[in-house]
Amino acid sequence: MKLRWAYAALLSLALTANAAAPAAQVQTLPDFAAIVEANKGAVVNITASAARNPASASPEIPEELLRRFGIPQQPNTPRQGMGSGFIIEPNGVILTNAHVVEGADEVRVRLIDRREFKGKVLGADKATDIAVVKIDATKLPAVKLGDPREVKVGEWVVAIGSPFGFENTVTAGIVSATSRSLPDGTYVPFIQTDAAVNPGNSGGPLFNLRGEVIGINSQIYSRSGGYQGISFAIPVDVAANVKTQLVQHGRVERGRIGVSIQEVSQSLAQSFGLDRPRGALVASVEKDGPAAKAGIQPGDVLLGVNGKTLERSSELPPLVAAVKPGTQANFEVWRDGGKRNVQVQVGELRAEQAASATREGAKPDNAGKLGLALRPSEDGLVVENVTGPSARAGIRPGDVVTAVNGKPVKSVEDLRAVADKAKGTVALLVRRGESSIFVPVEVG
């Protein structure tokens, strides 16, 4: 009898628990069919042809793949590249990647209904890898542009393009990260996804679940040359701004302030009295440049631009580039253990000219705890020999030490005085060749 009662009680508890379980726990994968159906007509295939030139870039479709399909490429035949694009205006304005149409003598655009048009490149910006192409057509289907600033890591995305020439191929994935900085994409805060992207997808759209374009598929990270789960898309707001400037002015204006920057590590944050690693550390300031005129100095840590917080140094270039040249920008600066605001009149980005260093002979001296043998010169303290903490930090003979913890040093005594008082680490501003960088050195 007791066993029956206990069994009944357990059964009742189990049924009650099941009844109380929320229905929200049962989830299904999203249906991408509606997004594809609504937008597939606005995605185009782009073929760019140019006279074959051995020094030119490789086409989007490798010759090996063409040979497998029985299409041999002879040395005297035109070079062809293939990519994707999407219509943003019903009158035939198309966005794609600059590298898709770079060096092309002829651009052909094919729609999903198999109509083909000759495309005219209205402009291309190599720095952001954006190009604008126009075809002579009207009443075309166009995509709706979304706001990349609302993109969340983990949300679903859909890519449509022509990988290896297979038109209107659809792949899906999630947003892996936002505001990624790549070595050749200084002015682009890339959206990283795991949607499958391969050669030929370049220039195609990346959609969110609302069917809005949030990015242009541009690059992949791969050891094999094919998709390996890491793809990068240019945020569409960056592309839209570039498109407007190309169409209206024929070129893209970018702001500049004339500084070189580096990431703030834990050691550097400690050296400059920051609570944690954040911001962009100013390693050098261009003489008579916008930043120098505003009073920004090497050793300053830039924490924000026009109210936008900087967590990483890679976030600074696109923010500054987006400021219209000739206007003022407000920088939040960390200096001498406190914050201050500095107004900088932003200049226009142009080719930089680097000054060469001159060195004068002098007797080496020793910097005590740091393990440095130094020779004073007009430009700073030249490293003659290096051991101990400085050697472990990567400093080499021939480097020039110009500041410590953001303070310029004119003599070995200046450097030794700071090192003797320091606890933990000091940040040495070191110039090597034409570049300067802060190096954290543990005090011995």
C-alpha positions in Angstrom: 0.0 0.0 0.0 2.8 2.4 0.9 4.6 1.6 -2.3 1.5 2.4 -4.4 1.1 5.7 -2.6 4.8 6.6 -3.1 4.6 5.7 -6.8 1.4 7.8 -7.2 3.0 10.8 -5.5 6.1 10.6 -7.7 3.9 10.3 -10.9 1.9 13.3 -9.8 5.1 15.4 -9.2 6.5 14.4 -12.6 3.2 15.4 -14.4 3.1 18.7 -12.5 6.7 19.5 -13.5 6.0 18.7 -17.1 2.9 20.9 -17.1 4.9 23.8 -15.6 7.7 23.6 -18.1 7.6 26.8 -20.3 6.8 26.3 -24.0 9.6 28.7 -24.9 12.1 26.0 -24.3 11.0 24.3 -27.6 12.8 26.2 -30.4 13.1 25.6 -34.1 15.6 26.8 -36.6 14.6 29.9 -38.6 13.1 29.6 -42.1 15.2 31.5 -44.5 13.0 30.8 -47.5 11.0 34.0 -47.3 14.2 36.1 -47.1 15.7 34.4 -50.1 12.4 34.6 -52.1 12.0 38.4 -51.4 15.6 39.3 -52.3 17.1 36.8 -54.8 16.1 39.0 -57.7 18.3 41.9 -56.4 21.4 39.7 -56.2 23.5 39.8 -59.4 26.5 38.0 -60.9 29.4 40.1 -62.0 32.0 39.1 -64.5 35.0 41.4 -65.0 37.3 40.9 -68.0 40.7 42.4 -68.7 43.6 41.7 -71.0 45.8 39.1 -69.5 48.7 40.6 -67.6 51.1 38.3 -65.6 51.6 41.0 -63.0 47.9 41.4 -62.3 45.9 39.8 -59.5 44.6 36.3 -59.9 41.0 35.9 -61.0 38.2 34.9 -58.6 37.9 31.5 -60.2 41.2 29.6 -60.2 42.4 28.3 -63.6 42.7 24.8 -62.0 39.0 24.8 -61.4 38.3 26.0 -65.0 40.4 23.1 -66.3 38.4 20.6 -64.3 35.3 21.8 -66.2 37.1 21.6 -69.5 37.7 25.3 -70.0 41.4 25.7 -70.5 42.8 29.3 -70.2 45.5 30.1 -72.8 48.1 32.7 -72.0 46.8 35.1 -74.7 43.1 34.9 -73.6 41.5 37.7 -71.5 41.7 37.4 -67.7 38.2 36.9 -66.2 37.2 37.4 -62.6 33.8 36.6 -61.2 32.0 38.0 -58.1 28.6 39.1 -56.8 26.8 42.3 -56.2 23.3 43.6 -55.2 21.0 46.3 -56.5 20.4 49.1 -54.1 18.4 51.4 -56.4 15.7 50.3 -58.9 17.5 52.4 -61.7 20.4 49.9 -61.7 22.8 51.1 -59.0 24.8 48.1 -57.7 27.2 47.7 -54.8 30.1 45.2 -55.0 33.7 44.8 -53.9 36.4 47.0 -55.5 38.6 43.9 -56.0 35.9 42.3 -58.1 36.1 45.0 -60.8 39.7 46.2 -60.2 41.6 46.6 -63.5 38.6 45.5 -65.6 38.2 46.6 -69.2 34.7 45.3 -69.3 32.1 44.5 -66.6 29.1 42.3 -67.3 26.2 42.1 -64.9 23.7 39.1 -65.1 20.4 39.1 -63.3 18.5 36.1 -62.0 16.2 36.2 -65.0 19.3 35.7 -67.2 19.3 39.2 -68.7 22.8 40.6 -69.1 23.9 44.2 -69.0 27.2 46.0 -69.6 28.1 47.6 -66.3 29.8 51.0 -65.8 32.0 51.4 -62.7 31.0 54.8 -61.2 33.8 54.6 -58.7 35.8 52.3 -56.5 37.5 52.8 -53.1 40.4 50.4 -52.5 40.7 51.3 -48.8 37.3 50.0 -48.0 37.0 47.6 -50.9 33.8 49.1 -52.1 32.8 49.7 -55.8 29.6 51.2 -57.3 28.5 49.8 -60.7 25.6 51.1 -62.8 23.6 49.3 -65.5 21.2 50.8 -68.0 17.9 49.4 -66.6 14.8 50.5 -64.6 12.2 49.1 -62.3 14.6 46.5 -60.9 14.2 44.8 -57.6 16.3 46.4 -54.9 17.3 45.3 -51.4 16.5 47.1 -48.2 19.4 48.3 -46.2 19.6 47.6 -42.4 21.6 49.2 -39.5 24.8 47.3 -38.7 25.0 49.1 -35.4 22.1 46.9 -34.2 23.8 43.6 -35.1 24.2 41.3 -32.2 26.7 38.5 -31.8 24.9 35.2 -32.2 22.1 36.3 -34.4 21.4 34.5 -37.7 22.5 35.8 -41.0 22.1 34.7 -44.7 24.6 35.2 -47.5 23.6 35.1 -51.2 26.2 35.1 -54.0 27.9 33.2 -56.8 30.6 31.0 -55.2 32.7 29.5 -58.0 30.2 30.8 -60.5 27.2 29.0 -59.0 24.6 31.8 -59.1 22.2 32.6 -56.3 23.8 30.2 -53.9 22.4 30.6 -50.4 24.3 29.9 -47.1 23.5 30.7 -43.5 25.3 31.1 -40.2 25.5 33.4 -37.2 27.4 36.6 -36.4 30.6 35.5 -34.8 31.9 39.0 -33.8 31.6 42.6 -34.7 34.0 45.5 -35.3 36.8 43.1 -36.3 40.0 44.8 -37.5 42.1 43.2 -40.3 45.6 44.2 -41.3 44.4 45.4 -44.8 41.1 46.8 -43.6 42.1 49.8 -41.4 39.0 51.8 -42.1 36.5 48.9 -41.9 35.0 47.5 -38.7 34.2 44.1 -40.2 31.3 41.8 -39.2 32.7 38.3 -38.7 30.3 35.4 -39.5 30.5 31.6 -40.0 28.3 31.7 -43.0 30.0 29.8 -45.9 31.7 32.3 -48.2 34.0 31.2 -51.1 35.6 32.8 -54.1 32.8 34.3 -56.2 30.8 35.3 -53.1 32.8 38.6 -52.9 30.5 41.6 -53.2 27.3 39.7 -52.3 24.9 40.7 -49.6 24.7 39.5 -46.0 21.1 39.6 -44.7 19.6 39.7 -41.2 16.4 37.8 -40.3 14.3 40.9 -41.2 15.6 40.6 -44.8 17.7 43.7 -44.6 21.3 43.9 -45.9 23.7 44.5 -43.1 27.0 43.8 -44.9 28.9 43.0 -48.0 30.7 39.7 -48.0 34.3 40.6 -48.7 37.0 38.3 -47.2 37.6 34.9 -45.7 40.3 33.6 -43.3 41.6 30.4 -44.7 44.8 28.2 -44.8 43.5 26.3 -47.8 42.1 29.1 -49.9 38.5 27.9 -49.3 35.9 28.4 -46.6 37.0 27.4 -43.1 34.3 28.9 -40.9 35.6 32.5 -40.7 34.1 35.1 -43.1 34.2 38.9 -43.0 31.6 41.4 -44.3 31.9 45.2 -44.7 29.1 46.9 -42.7 26.6 48.3 -45.2 26.6 51.8 -43.5 30.3 52.1 -44.4 29.5 51.0 -48.0 26.5 53.5 -48.2 28.7 56.4 -47.1 31.4 55.4 -49.6 28.8 55.1 -52.4 27.4 58.5 -51.7 30.8 60.2 -51.9 31.9 58.3 -55.0 28.7 59.2 -56.8 28.7 62.9 -55.7 32.4 63.7 -55.6 34.2 60.9 -57.5 36.4 60.2 -54.5 36.2 59.5 -50.8 37.2 62.1 -48.1 38.5 60.7 -44.8 39.5 62.5 -41.7 43.0 62.2 -40.1 44.6 63.6 -37.0 48.3 62.6 -37.6 49.1 60.1 -34.9 50.3 56.5 -34.8 48.7 54.3 -32.1 49.0 51.0 -30.5 47.0 48.6 -28.3 47.0 49.1 -24.5 48.1 45.9 -22.8 47.8 45.2 -19.2 51.4 46.2 -18.6 50.9 49.5 -20.4 47.7 50.2 -18.6 49.5 49.7 -15.3 52.3 52.0 -16.4 50.0 54.8 -17.3 47.7 54.4 -14.3 44.6 53.1 -16.1 42.2 50.8 -14.3 42.3 48.3 -17.1 43.5 47.9 -20.7 41.4 50.2 -23.0 41.6 52.9 -25.5 44.3 53.7 -28.1 47.8 54.6 -26.9 49.5 57.4 -28.9 52.9 56.3 -29.9 53.9 59.3 -32.0 52.4 62.6 -33.2 53.1 64.1 -36.6 54.8 67.4 -36.3 52.4 70.3 -37.1 49.6 67.8 -37.7 46.0 68.3 -36.4 46.7 66.3 -33.2 50.0 68.2 -32.5 48.3 71.5 -32.9 45.6 70.5 -30.5 48.1 69.4 -27.9 47.9 65.7 -28.1 51.2 64.1 -27.0 52.9 60.6 -27.2 51.8 58.7 -24.1 48.3 60.0 -24.2 45.6 57.3 -24.2 42.6 58.2 -26.4 39.5 56.9 -24.6 36.7 58.2 -26.8 35.8 60.2 -30.0 32.7 62.4 -30.1 31.1 60.5 -27.3 31.9 57.0 -28.6 34.0 54.9 -26.2 37.2 53.3 -27.5 37.8 49.8 -26.1 40.5 48.9 -28.6 43.0 50.9 -30.7 41.6 49.3 -33.9 38.3 51.2 -33.3 40.0 54.6 -33.7 40.9 54.8 -37.5 37.3 54.2 -38.8 35.9 56.7 -36.3 38.4 59.4 -37.3 38.1 58.6 -41.0 34.3 59.1 -40.8 34.8 62.7 -39.5 34.4 65.3 -42.2 37.8 67.0 -42.8 37.8 70.6 -41.6 35.4 69.9 -38.7 36.2 69.5 -35.0 36.1 66.3 -33.1 36.1 65.9 -29.3 38.6 63.4 -27.9 38.5 62.1 -24.4 42.2 61.8 -23.4 43.9 60.1 -20.4 47.0 61.9 -19.3 48.9 62.1 -16.0 46.4 59.9 -14.2 43.3 61.8 -15.2 40.8 62.5 -18.0 40.6 65.6 -20.1 38.8 66.7 -23.3 40.7 67.9 -26.3 39.2 69.5 -29.4 41.0 68.6 -32.7 40.3 70.1 -36.1 40.4 67.1 -38.3 42.5 67.2 -41.4 42.2 65.2 -44.6 43.9 61.8 -45.1 46.8 62.0 -47.5 50.1 60.2 -48.0 52.3 60.5 -45.0 56.0 61.7 -45.1 58.2 60.1 -42.5 61.3 61.9 -41.3 64.5 60.0 -41.0 66.5 60.0 -37.7 69.9 61.4 -37.3 72.3 60.1 -34.8 75.4 61.6 -33.2 78.2 59.7 -31.6 78.5 59.8 -27.8 79.7 57.6 -25.0 77.3 54.9 -23.9 75.8 55.0 -20.4 73.8 52.6 -18.4 70.1 52.8 -17.4 70.4 50.6 -14.3 67.4 48.3 -13.6 66.3 48.3 -17.2 69.4 46.6 -18.6 70.1 49.2 -21.2 73.4 50.7 -22.4 72.4 54.0 -24.0 74.0 56.8 -26.0 72.4 60.3 -26.0 71.6 61.9 -29.4 69.5 64.7 -30.7 66.5 62.4 -31.2 66.7 60.5 -27.9 68.7 57.7 -26.3 70.2 55.3 -28.7 70.4 51.7 -27.5 74.0 50.4 -27.8 73.5 47.2 -25.9 70.6 45.5 -24.2 70.3 42.8 -21.5 67.8 41.6 -18.8 64.3 43.1 -18.7 64.7 45.2 -21.8 66.0 42.3 -23.9 63.1 40.1 -22.8 60.7 43.0 -23.8 62.1 42.9 -27.4 64.2 46.1 -27.4 67.2 45.8 -29.7 70.5 47.7 -30.3 69.8 50.6 -32.6 66.4 51.4 -31.2 65.9 55.0 -29.9 64.2 55.6 -26.6 62.4 58.9 -26.7 60.1 58.8 -23.7 59.2 56.9 -20.5 55.6 56.7 -19.2 54.7 59.4 -21.7 57.4 61.8 -20.5 60.2 62.8 -23.0 63.7 61.9 -21.9 66.7 64.0 -22.9 69.4 62.2 -20.9 70.2 58.8 -19.4 69.8 60.4 -15.9 66.1 61.3 -16.8 65.4 57.7 -17.7 67.3 56.2 -14.7 65.4 58.5 -12.3 62.0 57.2 -13.5 63.2 53.6 -13.6 64.6 53.8 -10.0 61.2 55.0 -8.6 59.0 52.6 -10.7 57.4 49.5 -9.3 56.2 46.8 -11.7 56.7 48.1 -15.2 57.6 51.2 -17.1 56.5 52.1 -20.7 59.4 53.1 -22.9 58.6 54.9 -26.2 60.9 53.3 -28.7 61.5 54.3 -32.3 62.7 51.7 -34.7 63.3 52.9 -38.2 60.3 55.1 -39.1 57.9 53.7 -36.5 57.5 54.3 -32.8 55.9 52.0 -30.2 55.5 51.9 -26.5 57.2 48.8 -25.0 56.3 47.7 -21.4 59.5 46.7 -19.5 59.4 45.0 -16.1 61.7 46.8 -13.7 64.5 44.6 -12.5 
